[in-house]
Amino acid sequence: FKADDFVEYVYYIQNLNLDVRILVCKSPQDNAEEYQKRLNKLAKITKEYNAKMGRTIVECRRLIGNSYHDRFVFADKTGWLIGSSFSEFGHRMTTITKIPKSHRDVIQNKIENWWRDDNKSKLVE
C-alpha cells in the first residue's frame, strides 16, 4: 500500500466514524532504501490526513519479518481478497473474491494478532 493508493482509496472517505487500518509489508524484492522512502511518504500523508480530520482515522503499521503477497480488505464483517496491487486496477485484469466467513475469521484474526503485537508489527510514523 503506497501513498498514491492512500490518495486514491482513503483520502475521500466521507464517513468520519470509520477507522482505517493499513498493514504493509516488505516484499523480498523491495530495495530497503526505496521501501523506507515509501513508508516515510505513507506516514507523512497519514499524519496530514489525520490532522486535517481532527482525529486519528487512519493508522498504518508495517509487518516485521513476515511478508505476504495478498491484499485483504475487511469491512462490515465481510472480507475480500484482491489479486493485484491497488495501483494496477484498470491497467490489468484482476480478481476480487469475497472470502467465506469461516476463512475470513481465520485470516482476519491472524492479521489482528499481527496488528496488536509490537513484536510482529510497528507503527509507521
C-alpha positions in Angstrom: 0.0 0.0 0.0 1.6 3.3 -1.1 0.9 6.9 -0.6 -0.7 7.1 -4.0 -3.1 4.3 -3.0 -3.9 6.3 0.1 -5.0 9.3 -2.0 -7.0 7.1 -4.4 -8.8 4.9 -1.8 -8.7 6.5 1.6 -8.4 10.3 1.3 -12.0 10.9 0.2 -13.8 8.6 2.7 -16.8 10.6 3.8 -17.8 8.7 6.9 -15.6 10.1 9.7 -16.9 7.4 12.1 -14.9 4.8 10.1 -11.4 3.8 11.2 -8.9 2.6 8.6 -6.0 0.4 9.4 -3.4 -0.4 6.9 -0.8 -3.2 7.4 2.1 -3.1 4.9 5.0 -5.5 4.5 8.3 -5.5 2.7 8.4 -8.0 -0.2 11.6 -9.9 -0.8 12.4 -7.9 -3.9 12.0 -4.5 -2.2 15.1 -2.4 -2.0 15.5 -1.3 1.7 16.1 2.3 0.9 13.1 2.5 -1.5 10.9 0.7 0.9 11.8 3.2 3.7 11.1 6.1 1.4 7.6 4.6 0.6 7.0 4.2 4.4 8.0 7.8 5.1 5.7 9.1 2.4 2.8 7.0 3.7 3.5 8.1 7.2 3.5 11.8 6.1 0.3 11.6 4.2 -1.4 9.7 7.0 -0.3 12.2 9.6 -1.5 15.1 7.4 -4.9 13.4 6.7 -5.5 12.7 10.4 -4.6 16.3 11.4 -7.0 17.6 8.7 -9.8 15.4 10.1 -9.1 16.4 13.7 -8.7 12.8 14.9 -6.8 9.6 14.1 -8.9 7.9 11.4 -6.1 6.1 9.6 -3.3 4.1 11.3 -0.5 2.3 9.4 1.7 -0.5 10.7 4.4 -2.4 9.0 4.8 -6.2 9.4 8.1 -7.3 10.8 9.9 -10.3 9.4 7.0 -12.0 7.7 5.7 -11.0 4.3 2.5 -11.7 2.4 1.6 -11.1 -1.1 -2.2 -10.8 -1.0 -4.3 -7.8 -0.4 -7.2 -8.1 2.0 -10.0 -5.6 2.7 -12.3 -6.2 5.7 -15.4 -4.1 6.2 -18.8 -4.7 7.8 -18.0 -8.3 8.7 -17.1 -9.0 5.1 -13.7 -9.8 3.7 -12.3 -9.6 0.2 -9.1 -11.0 -1.3 -7.7 -8.8 -4.1 -5.4 -10.3 -6.6 -3.3 -7.3 -7.7 -1.9 -4.1 -6.3 -4.4 -1.3 -5.9 -2.4 0.7 -8.4 -3.0 -1.9 -11.1 -6.8 -1.5 -11.1 -7.8 -0.6 -14.6 -4.4 -1.5 -16.0 -4.6 -5.2 -15.9 -7.2 -7.9 -15.3 -7.5 -8.9 -11.6 -9.9 -10.7 -9.3 -11.7 -9.6 -6.2 -13.1 -12.5 -4.3 -15.4 -12.5 -1.3 -13.9 -14.6 1.5 -16.2 -17.2 3.0 -17.0 -16.4 6.7 -15.1 -19.4 8.1 -11.9 -18.5 6.3 -12.4 -14.8 6.8 -12.4 -15.2 10.5 -9.2 -17.2 10.5 -7.4 -14.7 8.2 -8.8 -11.6 10.0 -7.8 -13.0 13.4 -4.2 -13.7 12.2 -4.0 -10.1 10.8 -5.5 -8.7 14.0 -2.8 -10.6 16.0 -0.1 -9.1 13.9 -1.6 -5.7 14.3 -1.7 -5.8 18.1 1.7 -7.5 18.7 4.5 -4.9 18.7 6.9 -7.8 18.1 5.1 -8.5 14.8 4.3 -5.1 13.5 5.4 -1.5 14.2 3.6 1.8 13.8 4.5 3.6 10.6 5.5 7.1 11.8 
